[in-house]
Amino acid sequence: MAELDSWVAALEKELGLPPGTVDVGAVLDLARDAAHAVARPAAPVTTYAVGYADGLAAAGSLGATGSGGPDAAEKASALAERWTEG
């Protein structure tokens, strides 16, 4: 994990994010849920969509049709789990 931690620190710096912005564990958990419950390619797509929703919510520009913020990853994981049930 040292290489991943170094990568994330460099990525945060390159993108102008404050150190510690990326919750690696949460991103990996979300990617795992999407990959296992939906399909492997769903992992990067899902993490991107959650990040995008979070960014819009942080900017205050997310309308009534979406929901970013702290629970976006939880909502996406729950959707992935329901996906296998339906």
Secondary structure, DSSP 8 states (H G I E B T S, - for coil): -HHHHHHHHHHHHHHT--TT-S-HHHHHHHHHHHHHHT-TTHHHHHHHHHHHHHHHHHHT---TT---STTHHHHHHHHHHHHHH-
